Structure formats: C-alpha cells, structure tokens
Amino acid sequence: MASYFDLKGTTIDSFKIGKGGPNLTRSGSNIIKVNSNQIITEEVEHPGYISNKYYTSTPLTDGFAAVSASTTLNTITYFPFRIPRYFRMVDGSLNVTTAVTSSLFRIGIYTTNSTSFLPDTLVDGIATSSSDLSGGTTGFRTTAWFSALYMYPGWYWLAIASNASISFTGETSYPAYNYFMGSDTLSTTAISYGYRNPSTWVAGSTFNTTAVIDSLTTFATGAPTLFFKAL
C-alpha cells in the first residue's frame, strides 16, 4: 500500500524514495537532485514553444547579418545555444548568405559537458553524404533529420562542418558570447562566439558521437542562427 506525506514547512534536506530507492537531496536554495543527477526544471524566461511556429536559437540579436566563413573545410565549428523549455524540434534550418559552387555542409547538435562546459555528446546530426545540405545557392537549407528530436531544458552546441567556406545568417555585432563562454584574456575587445576544431571532411562520414574538442580555438566572427520549428 502506498504511503503519502507532506514535506511542506519541513527542513529535511535529504530522504530516500521507497525502500532501496534513490535519494532525493536539496542542493542550494531550490535545486533538487536524485542521487547525483540534477532534476531539470523549466525556465520562466520563455513562455513555451507553440506547435508549428518557427523559432531561433538565440534571443540575442540587433538584426541579422552574414557571418563570414561560419564553417570551413576540414574543421567543425561549435556555437552555444540554450533551450529553456521542453519541446519537440523539427525542420532545422540555416540560411546560406554566400554561396559556394558544389559546396556541402552538415549540422548537428551536441550536449554540454557538466564539468568542462564544452561540447560533449551528439544529440542528433546528419548521418550520411546523401543527407548533406547544399551551400551552392543562397537561401534557407532545411533538414528534417531530427524529426523526432525531443529537446530538454539545458545548454547545447550547434555543430557545423563543410567542404568549403560558407557564410550563414546570424549575429555579428550584438555583444559577443563572452558572458557565456568567457575569454582567454582580460580585455574589452576580446570576442567569443564559438569554438573551432580541426576535423577532416570525409564524404559519407558521420558526426562523432563524442564531440571533437582536442584542439579548440575561439571563433570570433559571429554566431550563425539555427532556425527551427516546434511540433
């Protein structure tokens, strides 16, 4: 028979859920953990994602512009973005602003490592060359590769790889992401929008399950915007 009790008004910081069950523990003023795993809570800063509406990966913009060389041959570039509420994401899009003949690119999404705060594990991404997106003409390139991608609140990284230097619509002049990423120097001019790492482009290859971050450098040109649809 189940038992019920009310913890309201108590000062219990930790208790076990059921016989042999996990420990529910307070951590800080209002964060709860089950064993060592933090319970994810939705943020109030976003009202929620409405089905069939299109959204962007950042609220930080003073007007879209072309982010030069958002991706280049034999590199993978990561850009942080935050999801404040749970929803299902479909139709991820980037807008090509500088076309390159015969160019192709792939996009993926990685989680954020809770210790290093760097790109970590692949959530989903274009898997084969037949699914690669063309950068040969300008305009939106949309993929349904994450047609069943359920996004939980947290920080993620947009990953872009390509066989050429392609520019996409994004943010170039709004205050950079130093607030989120930090800076290597104490400076009023140092700019951080993302990270770039060497990664050989191979036709038909897939994104690594674990992000390649062995030789990261700061990307300071701007941050491409991921456009996506909620379902």
C-alpha positions in Angstrom: 0.0 0.0 0.0 1.4 3.4 -1.0 2.2 6.0 1.7 1.8 9.7 1.3 3.3 12.6 3.4 3.7 16.3 3.1 7.2 17.9 3.3 5.8 21.5 3.3 7.3 23.5 6.0 9.9 20.9 7.0 13.7 21.3 6.9 14.5 17.9 5.6 17.5 18.1 3.1 17.6 14.5 2.0 15.4 11.4 2.1 15.1 8.1 0.3 12.2 7.4 -2.1 10.9 4.0 -1.3 12.7 1.0 0.2 16.1 0.8 -1.6 15.1 3.7 -3.9 17.1 6.8 -4.8 18.0 9.7 -2.5 16.2 13.0 -3.1 18.5 15.7 -2.0 18.4 19.5 -1.8 21.3 21.3 -3.4 21.4 25.0 -2.9 18.3 27.1 -2.4 15.9 25.4 -4.8 17.8 22.8 -6.8 16.8 19.2 -6.2 18.9 16.1 -7.1 18.0 12.5 -7.4 21.2 10.8 -6.3 23.9 12.7 -8.2 21.6 13.7 -11.1 20.1 17.2 -11.1 16.4 17.3 -11.8 15.8 19.5 -14.8 13.4 22.4 -14.3 11.8 24.6 -17.0 12.7 28.3 -17.0 10.2 31.0 -16.8 12.0 33.3 -19.2 10.4 31.6 -22.2 6.6 31.2 -22.4 6.8 27.9 -24.3 7.2 26.6 -27.8 3.9 26.7 -29.8 3.4 23.9 -32.3 4.1 24.7 -36.0 5.8 28.0 -35.2 9.4 28.8 -36.2 11.9 29.9 -33.6 15.6 30.9 -33.5 18.4 29.5 -31.4 19.1 32.8 -29.6 17.2 35.9 -28.4 20.4 38.0 -28.8 20.3 39.9 -32.0 20.1 43.5 -33.2 19.4 42.5 -36.7 20.6 39.5 -38.8 23.8 39.7 -40.8 26.1 37.4 -42.7 28.6 35.5 -40.5 31.7 35.2 -42.8 33.2 31.7 -43.1 30.8 30.2 -40.5 32.3 26.9 -41.5 35.5 26.0 -43.4 37.0 22.9 -45.0 38.4 20.3 -42.5 37.0 22.0 -39.4 34.0 21.6 -37.1 32.6 24.8 -35.5 30.5 24.8 -32.4 28.1 27.6 -31.3 26.3 27.5 -27.9 22.6 28.0 -27.5 20.1 27.4 -24.8 16.8 25.6 -24.7 14.6 26.9 -21.8 11.6 24.6 -22.2 10.9 21.0 -23.3 9.5 20.6 -26.8 9.9 18.6 -30.0 12.2 20.2 -32.6 11.8 19.6 -36.4 13.0 21.2 -39.6 16.3 22.7 -38.6 17.5 25.4 -41.0 20.5 27.6 -41.7 20.3 30.5 -44.2 23.1 30.5 -46.7 24.3 34.0 -47.5 27.4 33.4 -49.5 27.0 30.5 -52.0 30.0 28.3 -53.0 29.7 26.1 -56.0 29.4 22.4 -55.2 29.7 23.1 -51.5 28.1 20.8 -48.9 27.6 21.1 -45.2 26.3 19.1 -42.2 24.7 20.3 -39.0 24.4 18.6 -35.6 23.6 19.3 -32.0 25.7 18.3 -29.0 25.0 18.4 -25.3 27.2 20.4 -22.9 29.5 18.6 -20.6 28.6 19.4 -17.0 32.2 19.6 -15.9 34.1 21.2 -18.8 31.1 23.1 -20.1 32.3 22.2 -23.6 30.5 20.3 -26.4 30.0 16.7 -25.3 27.6 14.1 -26.7 25.8 14.1 -30.1 22.1 14.6 -29.7 21.5 14.1 -33.4 23.0 15.1 -36.7 23.1 14.5 -40.4 24.5 11.0 -40.8 25.3 10.4 -44.5 26.5 12.3 -47.5 23.1 11.8 -49.2 21.6 14.0 -46.4 24.2 16.7 -46.6 22.8 20.2 -47.4 23.9 22.2 -50.4 25.7 25.5 -50.0 25.7 26.1 -53.8 23.0 28.7 -53.7 21.8 31.2 -51.2 18.7 30.8 -49.1 17.4 28.5 -46.4 18.5 25.0 -46.3 16.2 22.8 -44.2 16.6 19.3 -43.0 14.2 17.0 -41.2 17.0 14.9 -39.8 15.8 15.5 -36.3 12.1 14.9 -37.0 11.7 13.2 -33.6 14.2 15.3 -31.6 12.9 15.9 -28.1 14.8 18.8 -26.6 15.1 19.1 -22.8 15.9 22.4 -21.0 19.7 23.0 -21.0 22.7 24.2 -23.0 23.5 22.8 -26.3 26.0 23.4 -29.2 25.2 23.8 -32.8 27.9 22.0 -34.8 28.6 22.8 -38.5 31.0 21.0 -40.8 31.5 21.5 -44.5 33.8 21.1 -47.6 34.1 24.8 -48.2 34.0 28.3 -46.6 30.3 29.1 -46.3 28.6 32.0 -44.7 25.2 31.9 -42.9 22.8 34.4 -41.4 23.5 35.1 -37.8 24.6 37.7 -35.3 27.8 39.7 -35.7 27.5 43.0 -33.8 25.4 42.3 -30.7 27.6 41.9 -27.6 29.5 38.6 -28.0 29.0 35.4 -26.0 31.8 36.2 -23.6 29.1 36.2 -20.8 28.6 32.5 -21.5 32.0 31.3 -22.8 34.5 33.6 -21.1 37.6 35.0 -22.6 41.3 33.9 -22.6 42.4 37.4 -21.8 41.3 40.4 -19.7 40.3 42.7 -22.5 37.5 44.9 -23.7 38.0 43.8 -27.3 38.3 40.0 -27.0 35.3 38.4 -28.7 34.0 34.9 -28.3 31.1 33.5 -30.3 32.0 29.8 -30.5 34.8 27.3 -30.9 36.5 25.7 -34.0 38.4 22.4 -34.1 40.3 20.6 -36.9 38.2 17.8 -38.3 38.8 16.2 -41.6 35.9 16.3 -44.0 35.1 12.9 -45.5 32.3 12.3 -47.9 29.7 10.0 -46.4 31.1 10.3 -42.9 29.1 10.9 -39.8 29.4 13.2 -36.8 31.4 11.7 -34.0 29.3 10.5 -31.1 31.6 12.4 -28.8 32.5 16.0 -29.8 36.0 16.5 -31.2 37.5 19.2 -28.9 41.2 18.3 -28.8 42.4 21.5 -30.4 39.8 24.2 -29.9 40.3 27.8 -30.9 37.9 30.7 -30.3 35.7 31.7 -33.2 35.2 35.5 -33.1 33.4 36.4 -36.3 29.8 35.9 -35.2 27.2 33.2 -34.4 25.1 31.6 -37.2 21.4 31.3 -36.2 19.7 28.0 -36.2 16.1 28.3 -37.3 13.8 25.5 -36.2 10.1 24.5 -36.0 8.3 23.3 -32.9 6.0 20.4 -33.2 
